[in-house]
Amino acid sequence: MQRIQVIDQQAVDNALLAFYRFTQEELSLPELEQAMSFEAGQALVKRGLADFTITQMVSGRYRLRHLGRKSITGAGQTRLEQLLG
């Protein structure tokens, strides 16, 4: 049975901002892992804000495959504009 976890909007927004900083090479992967939970990363993809694959490893860390700056979708860009003002 799959466990469902609810991620609030603030966590998704924080993950989007962290992922944006990662695509801009302002954050390293370990820093991104500290700033964004696996579940928040999944929520970004499910909500159509980012386009990447995220896989959780047994250790709890996760593997992320993305296309750099192009990994943030149009909807993600719109939300970033709202967040960044």
PyMOL Python script that loads the backbone (N, CA, C, O; Angstrom):
from pymol import cmd

cmd.read_pdbstr("""\
ATOM      1  N   MET A   1       0.839  -1.179   0.000  1.00  0.00           N
ATOM      2  CA  MET A   1       0.000   0.000   0.000  1.00  0.00           C
ATOM      3  C   MET A   1       0.883   1.241   0.000  1.00  0.00           C
ATOM      4  O   MET A   1       1.840   1.334   0.769  1.00  0.00           O
ATOM      5  N   GLN A   2       0.557   2.186  -0.862  1.00  0.00           N
ATOM      6  CA  GLN A   2       1.353   3.401  -0.968  1.00  0.00           C
ATOM      7  C   GLN A   2       0.912   4.409   0.093  1.00  0.00           C
ATOM      8  O   GLN A   2      -0.280   4.621   0.315  1.00  0.00           O
ATOM      9  N   ARG A   3       1.897   5.019   0.738  1.00  0.00           N
ATOM     10  CA  ARG A   3       1.631   6.008   1.774  1.00  0.00           C
ATOM     11  C   ARG A   3       1.440   7.372   1.131  1.00  0.00           C
ATOM     12  O   ARG A   3       2.254   7.780   0.302  1.00  0.00           O
ATOM     13  N   ILE A   4       0.395   8.076   1.490  1.00  0.00           N
ATOM     14  CA  ILE A   4       0.126   9.409   0.960  1.00  0.00           C
ATOM     15  C   ILE A   4       0.546  10.431   1.997  1.00  0.00           C
ATOM     16  O   ILE A   4       0.164  10.355   3.165  1.00  0.00           O
ATOM     17  N   GLN A   5       1.339  11.388   1.546  1.00  0.00           N
ATOM     18  CA  GLN A   5       1.781  12.439   2.447  1.00  0.00           C
ATOM     19  C   GLN A   5       1.334  13.779   1.879  1.00  0.00           C
ATOM     20  O   GLN A   5       1.507  14.040   0.688  1.00  0.00           O
ATOM     21  N   VAL A   6       0.771  14.610   2.709  1.00  0.00           N
ATOM     22  CA  VAL A   6       0.286  15.915   2.292  1.00  0.00           C
ATOM     23  C   VAL A   6       1.420  16.923   2.439  1.00  0.00           C
ATOM     24  O   VAL A   6       2.039  17.030   3.497  1.00  0.00           O
ATOM     25  N   ILE A   7       1.679  17.651   1.375  1.00  0.00           N
ATOM     26  CA  ILE A   7       2.705  18.691   1.372  1.00  0.00           C
ATOM     27  C   ILE A   7       1.997  20.031   1.258  1.00  0.00           C
ATOM     28  O   ILE A   7       1.220  20.240   0.326  1.00  0.00           O
ATOM     29  N   ASP A   8       2.253  20.939   2.189  1.00  0.00           N
ATOM     30  CA  ASP A   8       1.567  22.230   2.133  1.00  0.00           C
ATOM     31  C   ASP A   8       2.203  23.154   1.086  1.00  0.00           C
ATOM     32  O   ASP A   8       3.319  22.917   0.623  1.00  0.00           O
ATOM     33  N   GLN A   9       1.476  24.195   0.732  1.00  0.00           N
ATOM     34  CA  GLN A   9       1.910  25.112  -0.324  1.00  0.00           C
ATOM     35  C   GLN A   9       3.238  25.775   0.017  1.00  0.00           C
ATOM     36  O   GLN A   9       4.061  25.989  -0.873  1.00  0.00           O
ATOM     37  N   GLN A  10       3.458  26.099   1.267  1.00  0.00           N
ATOM     38  CA  GLN A  10       4.713  26.739   1.665  1.00  0.00           C
ATOM     39  C   GLN A  10       5.898  25.817   1.392  1.00  0.00           C
ATOM     40  O   GLN A  10       6.941  26.277   0.926  1.00  0.00           O
ATOM     41  N   ALA A  11       5.754  24.530   1.675  1.00  0.00           N
ATOM     42  CA  ALA A  11       6.833  23.570   1.415  1.00  0.00           C
ATOM     43  C   ALA A  11       7.101  23.444  -0.084  1.00  0.00           C
ATOM     44  O   ALA A  11       8.253  23.329  -0.503  1.00  0.00           O
ATOM     45  N   VAL A  12       6.039  23.465  -0.891  1.00  0.00           N
ATOM     46  CA  VAL A  12       6.202  23.400  -2.348  1.00  0.00           C
ATOM     47  C   VAL A  12       6.885  24.669  -2.852  1.00  0.00           C
ATOM     48  O   VAL A  12       7.787  24.598  -3.687  1.00  0.00           O
ATOM     49  N   ASP A  13       6.466  25.816  -2.355  1.00  0.00           N
ATOM     50  CA  ASP A  13       7.090  27.082  -2.760  1.00  0.00           C
ATOM     51  C   ASP A  13       8.565  27.115  -2.374  1.00  0.00           C
ATOM     52  O   ASP A  13       9.409  27.542  -3.161  1.00  0.00           O
ATOM     53  N   ASN A  14       8.871  26.662  -1.158  1.00  0.00           N
ATOM     54  CA  ASN A  14      10.270  26.627  -0.718  1.00  0.00           C
ATOM     55  C   ASN A  14      11.089  25.678  -1.589  1.00  0.00           C
ATOM     56  O   ASN A  14      12.234  25.975  -1.930  1.00  0.00           O
ATOM     57  N   ALA A  15      10.503  24.539  -1.948  1.00  0.00           N
ATOM     58  CA  ALA A  15      11.189  23.579  -2.816  1.00  0.00           C
ATOM     59  C   ALA A  15      11.420  24.173  -4.199  1.00  0.00           C
ATOM     60  O   ALA A  15      12.488  23.985  -4.782  1.00  0.00           O
ATOM     61  N   LEU A  16      10.437  24.882  -4.728  1.00  0.00           N
ATOM     62  CA  LEU A  16      10.586  25.509  -6.040  1.00  0.00           C
ATOM     63  C   LEU A  16      11.695  26.552  -6.010  1.00  0.00           C
ATOM     64  O   LEU A  16      12.510  26.618  -6.930  1.00  0.00           O
ATOM     65  N   LEU A  17      11.733  27.357  -4.970  1.00  0.00           N
ATOM     66  CA  LEU A  17      12.800  28.356  -4.843  1.00  0.00           C
ATOM     67  C   LEU A  17      14.173  27.691  -4.719  1.00  0.00           C
ATOM     68  O   LEU A  17      15.145  28.140  -5.327  1.00  0.00           O
ATOM     69  N   ALA A  18      14.243  26.629  -3.934  1.00  0.00           N
ATOM     70  CA  ALA A  18      15.515  25.918  -3.772  1.00  0.00           C
ATOM     71  C   ALA A  18      15.935  25.274  -5.090  1.00  0.00           C
ATOM     72  O   ALA A  18      17.106  25.337  -5.464  1.00  0.00           O
ATOM     73  N   PHE A  19      14.989  24.656  -5.796  1.00  0.00           N
ATOM     74  CA  PHE A  19      15.317  24.021  -7.064  1.00  0.00           C
ATOM     75  C   PHE A  19      15.754  25.070  -8.089  1.00  0.00           C
ATOM     76  O   PHE A  19      16.682  24.836  -8.864  1.00  0.00           O
ATOM     77  N   TYR A  20      15.092  26.211  -8.091  1.00  0.00           N
ATOM     78  CA  TYR A  20      15.495  27.315  -8.970  1.00  0.00           C
ATOM     79  C   TYR A  20      16.942  27.718  -8.679  1.00  0.00           C
ATOM     80  O   TYR A  20      17.743  27.870  -9.601  1.00  0.00           O
ATOM     81  N   ARG A  21      17.274  27.890  -7.407  1.00  0.00           N
ATOM     82  CA  ARG A  21      18.644  28.257  -7.037  1.00  0.00           C
ATOM     83  C   ARG A  21      19.633  27.167  -7.445  1.00  0.00           C
ATOM     84  O   ARG A  21      20.768  27.462  -7.818  1.00  0.00           O
ATOM     85  N   PHE A  22      19.200  25.909  -7.374  1.00  0.00           N
ATOM     86  CA  PHE A  22      20.038  24.792  -7.812  1.00  0.00           C
ATOM     87  C   PHE A  22      20.284  24.868  -9.322  1.00  0.00           C
ATOM     88  O   PHE A  22      21.410  24.666  -9.778  1.00  0.00           O
ATOM     89  N   THR A  23      19.234  25.160 -10.100  1.00  0.00           N
ATOM     90  CA  THR A  23      19.408  25.253 -11.551  1.00  0.00           C
ATOM     91  C   THR A  23      20.278  26.448 -11.941  1.00  0.00           C
ATOM     92  O   THR A  23      20.895  26.449 -13.006  1.00  0.00           O
ATOM     93  N   GLN A  24      20.326  27.456 -11.086  1.00  0.00           N
ATOM     94  CA  GLN A  24      21.162  28.629 -11.324  1.00  0.00           C
ATOM     95  C   GLN A  24      22.582  28.429 -10.792  1.00  0.00           C
ATOM     96  O   GLN A  24      23.419  29.329 -10.853  1.00  0.00           O
ATOM     97  N   GLU A  25      22.829  27.227 -10.269  1.00  0.00           N
ATOM     98  CA  GLU A  25      24.111  26.833  -9.687  1.00  0.00           C
ATOM     99  C   GLU A  25      24.485  27.661  -8.461  1.00  0.00           C
ATOM    100  O   GLU A  25      25.661  27.885  -8.175  1.00  0.00           O
ATOM    101  N   GLU A  26      23.452  28.111  -7.742  1.00  0.00           N
ATOM    102  CA  GLU A  26      23.656  28.811  -6.478  1.00  0.00           C
ATOM    103  C   GLU A  26      23.674  27.829  -5.307  1.00  0.00           C
ATOM    104  O   GLU A  26      24.192  28.144  -4.236  1.00  0.00           O
ATOM    105  N   LEU A  27      23.107  26.635  -5.513  1.00  0.00           N
ATOM    106  CA  LEU A  27      23.096  25.576  -4.506  1.00  0.00           C
ATOM    107  C   LEU A  27      23.719  24.329  -5.104  1.00  0.00           C
ATOM    108  O   LEU A  27      23.546  24.041  -6.288  1.00  0.00           O
ATOM    109  N   SER A  28      24.443  23.593  -4.277  1.00  0.00           N
ATOM    110  CA  SER A  28      24.961  22.285  -4.692  1.00  0.00           C
ATOM    111  C   SER A  28      23.878  21.237  -4.433  1.00  0.00           C
ATOM    112  O   SER A  28      22.873  21.531  -3.785  1.00  0.00           O
ATOM    113  N   LEU A  29      24.077  20.035  -4.930  1.00  0.00           N
ATOM    114  CA  LEU A  29      23.094  18.972  -4.696  1.00  0.00           C
ATOM    115  C   LEU A  29      22.916  18.680  -3.204  1.00  0.00           C
ATOM    116  O   LEU A  29      21.778  18.540  -2.756  1.00  0.00           O
ATOM    117  N   PRO A  30      23.999  18.582  -2.411  1.00  0.00           N
ATOM    118  CA  PRO A  30      23.782  18.362  -0.971  1.00  0.00           C
ATOM    119  C   PRO A  30      22.989  19.511  -0.315  1.00  0.00           C
ATOM    120  O   PRO A  30      22.179  19.273   0.581  1.00  0.00           O
ATOM    121  N   GLU A  31      23.223  20.734  -0.758  1.00  0.00           N
ATOM    122  CA  GLU A  31      22.466  21.869  -0.213  1.00  0.00           C
ATOM    123  C   GLU A  31      21.000  21.782  -0.623  1.00  0.00           C
ATOM    124  O   GLU A  31      20.113  22.099   0.170  1.00  0.00           O
ATOM    125  N   LEU A  32      20.742  21.352  -1.860  1.00  0.00           N
ATOM    126  CA  LEU A  32      19.368  21.176  -2.317  1.00  0.00           C
ATOM    127  C   LEU A  32      18.669  20.108  -1.488  1.00  0.00           C
ATOM    128  O   LEU A  32      17.510  20.275  -1.107  1.00  0.00           O
ATOM    129  N   GLU A  33      19.365  19.016  -1.208  1.00  0.00           N
ATOM    130  CA  GLU A  33      18.776  17.937  -0.404  1.00  0.00           C
ATOM    131  C   GLU A  33      18.413  18.416   0.994  1.00  0.00           C
ATOM    132  O   GLU A  33      17.449  17.926   1.582  1.00  0.00           O
ATOM    133  N   GLN A  34      19.160  19.354   1.529  1.00  0.00           N
ATOM    134  CA  GLN A  34      18.841  19.908   2.844  1.00  0.00           C
ATOM    135  C   GLN A  34      17.659  20.877   2.760  1.00  0.00           C
ATOM    136  O   GLN A  34      16.870  20.983   3.698  1.00  0.00           O
ATOM    137  N   ALA A  35      17.542  21.582   1.633  1.00  0.00           N
ATOM    138  CA  ALA A  35      16.505  22.603   1.487  1.00  0.00           C
ATOM    139  C   ALA A  35      15.175  22.050   0.991  1.00  0.00           C
ATOM    140  O   ALA A  35      14.130  22.668   1.198  1.00  0.00           O
ATOM    141  N   MET A  36      15.207  20.875   0.330  1.00  0.00           N
ATOM    142  CA  MET A  36      14.004  20.335  -0.289  1.00  0.00           C
ATOM    143  C   MET A  36      13.866  18.859   0.072  1.00  0.00           C
ATOM    144  O   MET A  36      14.766  18.062  -0.194  1.00  0.00           O
ATOM    145  N   SER A  37      12.758  18.507   0.667  1.00  0.00           N
ATOM    146  CA  SER A  37      12.531  17.097   0.977  1.00  0.00           C
ATOM    147  C   SER A  37      12.187  16.327  -0.298  1.00  0.00           C
ATOM    148  O   SER A  37      11.795  16.912  -1.307  1.00  0.00           O
ATOM    149  N   PHE A  38      12.341  15.024  -0.230  1.00  0.00           N
ATOM    150  CA  PHE A  38      11.973  14.158  -1.344  1.00  0.00           C
ATOM    151  C   PHE A  38      10.501  14.366  -1.702  1.00  0.00           C
ATOM    152  O   PHE A  38      10.153  14.477  -2.877  1.00  0.00           O
ATOM    153  N   GLU A  39       9.649  14.418  -0.694  1.00  0.00           N
ATOM    154  CA  GLU A  39       8.208  14.581  -0.911  1.00  0.00           C
ATOM    155  C   GLU A  39       7.879  15.917  -1.570  1.00  0.00           C
ATOM    156  O   GLU A  39       6.993  15.986  -2.422  1.00  0.00           O
ATOM    157  N   ALA A  40       8.580  16.970  -1.185  1.00  0.00           N
ATOM    158  CA  ALA A  40       8.360  18.276  -1.814  1.00  0.00           C
ATOM    159  C   ALA A  40       8.815  18.254  -3.272  1.00  0.00           C
ATOM    160  O   ALA A  40       8.185  18.868  -4.133  1.00  0.00           O
ATOM    161  N   GLY A  41       9.902  17.549  -3.543  1.00  0.00           N
ATOM    162  CA  GLY A  41      10.355  17.393  -4.924  1.00  0.00           C
ATOM    163  C   GLY A  41       9.329  16.660  -5.766  1.00  0.00           C
ATOM    164  O   GLY A  41       9.062  17.051  -6.903  1.00  0.00           O
ATOM    165  N   GLN A  42       8.750  15.597  -5.216  1.00  0.00           N
ATOM    166  CA  GLN A  42       7.690  14.881  -5.916  1.00  0.00           C
ATOM    167  C   GLN A  42       6.493  15.800  -6.172  1.00  0.00           C
ATOM    168  O   GLN A  42       5.886  15.754  -7.242  1.00  0.00           O
ATOM    169  N   ALA A  43       6.163  16.624  -5.196  1.00  0.00           N
ATOM    170  CA  ALA A  43       5.027  17.537  -5.341  1.00  0.00           C
ATOM    171  C   ALA A  43       5.278  18.548  -6.462  1.00  0.00           C
ATOM    172  O   ALA A  43       4.348  18.899  -7.189  1.00  0.00           O
ATOM    173  N   LEU A  44       6.510  19.016  -6.613  1.00  0.00           N
ATOM    174  CA  LEU A  44       6.826  19.940  -7.711  1.00  0.00           C
ATOM    175  C   LEU A  44       6.498  19.308  -9.058  1.00  0.00           C
ATOM    176  O   LEU A  44       5.906  19.943  -9.930  1.00  0.00           O
ATOM    177  N   VAL A  45       6.890  18.053  -9.213  1.00  0.00           N
ATOM    178  CA  VAL A  45       6.647  17.343 -10.467  1.00  0.00           C
ATOM    179  C   VAL A  45       5.152  17.088 -10.659  1.00  0.00           C
ATOM    180  O   VAL A  45       4.614  17.341 -11.736  1.00  0.00           O
ATOM    181  N   LYS A  46       4.485  16.591  -9.626  1.00  0.00           N
ATOM    182  CA  LYS A  46       3.058  16.264  -9.732  1.00  0.00           C
ATOM    183  C   LYS A  46       2.197  17.481  -9.992  1.00  0.00           C
ATOM    184  O   LYS A  46       1.157  17.379 -10.642  1.00  0.00           O
ATOM    185  N   ARG A  47       2.621  18.637  -9.489  1.00  0.00           N
ATOM    186  CA  ARG A  47       1.853  19.867  -9.699  1.00  0.00           C
ATOM    187  C   ARG A  47       2.249  20.582 -10.990  1.00  0.00           C
ATOM    188  O   ARG A  47       1.708  21.643 -11.303  1.00  0.00           O
ATOM    189  N   GLY A  48       3.183  20.011 -11.734  1.00  0.00           N
ATOM    190  CA  GLY A  48       3.563  20.570 -13.027  1.00  0.00           C
ATOM    191  C   GLY A  48       4.433  21.803 -12.952  1.00  0.00           C
ATOM    192  O   GLY A  48       4.499  22.570 -13.912  1.00  0.00           O
ATOM    193  N   LEU A  49       5.109  22.011 -11.822  1.00  0.00           N
ATOM    194  CA  LEU A  49       5.966  23.183 -11.660  1.00  0.00           C
ATOM    195  C   LEU A  49       7.390  22.923 -12.131  1.00  0.00           C
ATOM    196  O   LEU A  49       8.121  23.862 -12.447  1.00  0.00           O
ATOM    197  N   ALA A  50       7.781  21.672 -12.178  1.00  0.00           N
ATOM    198  CA  ALA A  50       9.132  21.306 -12.606  1.00  0.00           C
ATOM    199  C   ALA A  50       9.068  19.982 -13.350  1.00  0.00           C
ATOM    200  O   ALA A  50       8.152  19.184 -13.152  1.00  0.00           O
ATOM    201  N   ASP A  51      10.047  19.765 -14.202  1.00  0.00           N
ATOM    202  CA  ASP A  51      10.104  18.548 -15.001  1.00  0.00           C
ATOM    203  C   ASP A  51      11.432  17.853 -14.746  1.00  0.00           C
ATOM    204  O   ASP A  51      12.446  18.185 -15.360  1.00  0.00           O
ATOM    205  N   PHE A  52      11.419  16.892 -13.838  1.00  0.00           N
ATOM    206  CA  PHE A  52      12.600  16.100 -13.544  1.00  0.00           C
ATOM    207  C   PHE A  52      12.148  14.774 -12.967  1.00  0.00           C
ATOM    208  O   PHE A  52      10.976  14.602 -12.630  1.00  0.00           O
ATOM    209  N   THR A  53      13.066  13.848 -12.854  1.00  0.00           N
ATOM    210  CA  THR A  53      12.750  12.592 -12.168  1.00  0.00           C
ATOM    211  C   THR A  53      13.484  12.591 -10.842  1.00  0.00           C
ATOM    212  O   THR A  53      14.624  13.043 -10.742  1.00  0.00           O
ATOM    213  N   ILE A  54      12.821  12.084  -9.844  1.00  0.00           N
ATOM    214  CA  ILE A  54      13.396  12.032  -8.508  1.00  0.00           C
ATOM    215  C   ILE A  54      13.155  10.632  -7.949  1.00  0.00           C
ATOM    216  O   ILE A  54      12.031  10.128  -7.957  1.00  0.00           O
ATOM    217  N   THR A  55      14.211  10.027  -7.473  1.00  0.00           N
ATOM    218  CA  THR A  55      14.155   8.666  -6.956  1.00  0.00           C
ATOM    219  C   THR A  55      14.804   8.634  -5.586  1.00  0.00           C
ATOM    220  O   THR A  55      15.933   9.095  -5.415  1.00  0.00           O
ATOM    221  N   GLN A  56      14.091   8.087  -4.611  1.00  0.00           N
ATOM    222  CA  GLN A  56      14.651   7.990  -3.263  1.00  0.00           C
ATOM    223  C   GLN A  56      15.422   6.689  -3.128  1.00  0.00           C
ATOM    224  O   GLN A  56      14.946   5.620  -3.511  1.00  0.00           O
ATOM    225  N   MET A  57      16.617   6.800  -2.580  1.00  0.00           N
ATOM    226  CA  MET A  57      17.454   5.629  -2.357  1.00  0.00           C
ATOM    227  C   MET A  57      17.204   5.075  -0.959  1.00  0.00           C
ATOM    228  O   MET A  57      16.579   5.737  -0.130  1.00  0.00           O
ATOM    229  N   VAL A  58      17.677   3.893  -0.702  1.00  0.00           N
ATOM    230  CA  VAL A  58      17.499   3.235   0.591  1.00  0.00           C
ATOM    231  C   VAL A  58      18.080   4.086   1.718  1.00  0.00           C
ATOM    232  O   VAL A  58      17.560   4.081   2.834  1.00  0.00           O
ATOM    233  N   SER A  59      19.151   4.809   1.430  1.00  0.00           N
ATOM    234  CA  SER A  59      19.814   5.630   2.442  1.00  0.00           C
ATOM    235  C   SER A  59      18.976   6.827   2.876  1.00  0.00           C
ATOM    236  O   SER A  59      19.282   7.471   3.879  1.00  0.00           O
ATOM    237  N   GLY A  60      17.908   7.129   2.116  1.00  0.00           N
ATOM    238  CA  GLY A  60      17.100   8.302   2.420  1.00  0.00           C
ATOM    239  C   GLY A  60      17.426   9.475   1.511  1.00  0.00           C
ATOM    240  O   GLY A  60      16.607  10.376   1.327  1.00  0.00           O
ATOM    241  N   ARG A  61      18.626   9.461   0.945  1.00  0.00           N
ATOM    242  CA  ARG A  61      18.987  10.510  -0.011  1.00  0.00           C
ATOM    243  C   ARG A  61      18.222  10.246  -1.298  1.00  0.00           C
ATOM    244  O   ARG A  61      17.618   9.187  -1.472  1.00  0.00           O
ATOM    245  N   TYR A  62      18.255  11.223  -2.197  1.00  0.00           N
ATOM    246  CA  TYR A  62      17.558  11.008  -3.447  1.00  0.00           C
ATOM    247  C   TYR A  62      18.415  11.372  -4.635  1.00  0.00           C
ATOM    248  O   TYR A  62      19.355  12.162  -4.541  1.00  0.00           O
ATOM    249  N   ARG A  63      18.062  10.771  -5.761  1.00  0.00           N
ATOM    250  CA  ARG A  63      18.747  11.028  -7.027  1.00  0.00           C
ATOM    251  C   ARG A  63      17.809  11.883  -7.869  1.00  0.00           C
ATOM    252  O   ARG A  63      16.609  11.621  -7.953  1.00  0.00           O
ATOM    253  N   LEU A  64      18.371  12.893  -8.481  1.00  0.00           N
ATOM    254  CA  LEU A  64      17.604  13.842  -9.260  1.00  0.00           C
ATOM    255  C   LEU A  64      18.176  13.900 -10.663  1.00  0.00           C
ATOM    256  O   LEU A  64      19.384  14.059 -10.838  1.00  0.00           O
ATOM    257  N   ARG A  65      17.323  13.772 -11.656  1.00  0.00           N
ATOM    258  CA  ARG A  65      17.741  13.930 -13.048  1.00  0.00           C
ATOM    259  C   ARG A  65      16.911  15.041 -13.649  1.00  0.00           C
ATOM    260  O   ARG A  65      15.681  15.005 -13.632  1.00  0.00           O
ATOM    261  N   HIS A  66      17.611  16.035 -14.184  1.00  0.00           N
ATOM    262  CA  HIS A  66      16.913  17.215 -14.686  1.00  0.00           C
ATOM    263  C   HIS A  66      17.609  17.733 -15.936  1.00  0.00           C
ATOM    264  O   HIS A  66      18.644  17.210 -16.350  1.00  0.00           O
ATOM    265  N   LEU A  67      17.034  18.753 -16.520  1.00  0.00           N
ATOM    266  CA  LEU A  67      17.573  19.364 -17.736  1.00  0.00           C
ATOM    267  C   LEU A  67      18.088  20.777 -17.467  1.00  0.00           C
ATOM    268  O   LEU A  67      18.001  21.643 -18.337  1.00  0.00           O
ATOM    269  N   GLY A  68      18.614  21.009 -16.292  1.00  0.00           N
ATOM    270  CA  GLY A  68      19.137  22.338 -15.965  1.00  0.00           C
ATOM    271  C   GLY A  68      18.032  23.363 -15.845  1.00  0.00           C
ATOM    272  O   GLY A  68      16.974  23.084 -15.281  1.00  0.00           O
ATOM    273  N   ARG A  69      18.273  24.539 -16.368  1.00  0.00           N
ATOM    274  CA  ARG A  69      17.309  25.640 -16.242  1.00  0.00           C
ATOM    275  C   ARG A  69      15.982  25.335 -16.905  1.00  0.00           C
ATOM    276  O   ARG A  69      14.951  25.878 -16.508  1.00  0.00           O
ATOM    277  N   LYS A  70      15.992  24.472 -17.912  1.00  0.00           N
ATOM    278  CA  LYS A  70      14.764  24.125 -18.617  1.00  0.00           C
ATOM    279  C   LYS A  70      13.877  23.191 -17.804  1.00  0.00           C
ATOM    280  O   LYS A  70      12.770  22.869 -18.235  1.00  0.00           O
ATOM    281  N   SER A  71      14.333  22.757 -16.655  1.00  0.00           N
ATOM    282  CA  SER A  71      13.554  21.841 -15.820  1.00  0.00           C
ATOM    283  C   SER A  71      12.387  22.523 -15.132  1.00  0.00           C
ATOM    284  O   SER A  71      11.478  21.844 -14.653  1.00  0.00           O
ATOM    285  N   ILE A  72      12.385  23.828 -15.071  1.00  0.00           N
ATOM    286  CA  ILE A  72      11.264  24.551 -14.476  1.00  0.00           C
ATOM    287  C   ILE A  72      10.277  24.855 -15.601  1.00  0.00           C
ATOM    288  O   ILE A  72      10.624  25.496 -16.593  1.00  0.00           O
ATOM    289  N   THR A  73       9.061  24.389 -15.431  1.00  0.00           N
ATOM    290  CA  THR A  73       8.039  24.523 -16.471  1.00  0.00           C
ATOM    291  C   THR A  73       7.508  25.953 -16.545  1.00  0.00           C
ATOM    292  O   THR A  73       7.880  26.804 -15.738  1.00  0.00           O
ATOM    293  N   GLY A  74       6.644  26.204 -17.511  1.00  0.00           N
ATOM    294  CA  GLY A  74       6.007  27.518 -17.619  1.00  0.00           C
ATOM    295  C   GLY A  74       5.225  27.868 -16.368  1.00  0.00           C
ATOM    296  O   GLY A  74       5.272  29.001 -15.889  1.00  0.00           O
ATOM    297  N   ALA A  75       4.497  26.877 -15.837  1.00  0.00           N
ATOM    298  CA  ALA A  75       3.746  27.101 -14.597  1.00  0.00           C
ATOM    299  C   ALA A  75       4.699  27.393 -13.443  1.00  0.00           C
ATOM    300  O   ALA A  75       4.409  28.230 -12.588  1.00  0.00           O
ATOM    301  N   GLY A  76       5.837  26.702 -13.422  1.00  0.00           N
ATOM    302  CA  GLY A  76       6.837  26.953 -12.390  1.00  0.00           C
ATOM    303  C   GLY A  76       7.429  28.350 -12.510  1.00  0.00           C
ATOM    304  O   GLY A  76       7.656  29.022 -11.504  1.00  0.00           O
ATOM    305  N   GLN A  77       7.676  28.781 -13.737  1.00  0.00           N
ATOM    306  CA  GLN A  77       8.199  30.138 -13.958  1.00  0.00           C
ATOM    307  C   GLN A  77       7.193  31.185 -13.483  1.00  0.00           C
ATOM    308  O   GLN A  77       7.567  32.181 -12.863  1.00  0.00           O
ATOM    309  N   THR A  78       5.917  30.953 -13.777  1.00  0.00           N
ATOM    310  CA  THR A  78       4.879  31.882 -13.340  1.00  0.00           C
ATOM    311  C   THR A  78       4.840  31.953 -11.817  1.00  0.00           C
ATOM    312  O   THR A  78       4.746  33.042 -11.251  1.00  0.00           O
ATOM    313  N   ARG A  79       4.911  30.809 -11.153  1.00  0.00           N
ATOM    314  CA  ARG A  79       4.884  30.796  -9.688  1.00  0.00           C
ATOM    315  C   ARG A  79       6.123  31.460  -9.121  1.00  0.00           C
ATOM    316  O   ARG A  79       6.041  32.178  -8.124  1.00  0.00           O
ATOM    317  N   LEU A  80       7.277  31.228  -9.749  1.00  0.00           N
ATOM    318  CA  LEU A  80       8.521  31.884  -9.302  1.00  0.00           C
ATOM    319  C   LEU A  80       8.388  33.402  -9.384  1.00  0.00           C
ATOM    320  O   LEU A  80       8.805  34.117  -8.473  1.00  0.00           O
ATOM    321  N   GLU A  81       7.808  33.887 -10.471  1.00  0.00           N
ATOM    322  CA  GLU A  81       7.606  35.335 -10.615  1.00  0.00           C
ATOM    323  C   GLU A  81       6.739  35.877  -9.492  1.00  0.00           C
ATOM    324  O   GLU A  81       7.004  36.955  -8.961  1.00  0.00           O
ATOM    325  N   GLN A  82       5.698  35.126  -9.129  1.00  0.00           N
ATOM    326  CA  GLN A  82       4.842  35.547  -8.026  1.00  0.00           C
ATOM    327  C   GLN A  82       5.603  35.566  -6.706  1.00  0.00           C
ATOM    328  O   GLN A  82       5.439  36.481  -5.898  1.00  0.00           O
ATOM    329  N   LEU A  83       6.435  34.554  -6.494  1.00  0.00           N
ATOM    330  CA  LEU A  83       7.187  34.455  -5.241  1.00  0.00           C
ATOM    331  C   LEU A  83       8.295  35.490  -5.142  1.00  0.00           C
ATOM    332  O   LEU A  83       8.544  36.045  -4.071  1.00  0.00           O
ATOM    333  N   LEU A  84       8.961  35.748  -6.266  1.00  0.00           N
ATOM    334  CA  LEU A  84      10.091  36.663  -6.261  1.00  0.00           C
ATOM    335  C   LEU A  84       9.682  38.117  -6.443  1.00  0.00           C
ATOM    336  O   LEU A  84      10.482  39.033  -6.254  1.00  0.00           O
ATOM    337  N   GLY A  85       8.418  38.311  -6.813  1.00  0.00           N
ATOM    338  CA  GLY A  85       7.880  39.661  -6.944  1.00  0.00           C
ATOM    339  C   GLY A  85       8.371  40.335  -8.142  1.00  0.00           C
ATOM    340  O   GLY A  85       8.009  41.483  -8.396  1.00  0.00           O
TER     341      GLY A  85
END
""", "prot")
cmd.dss("prot")
cmd.show_as("cartoon", "prot")
cmd.util.cbc("prot")
cmd.orient("prot")
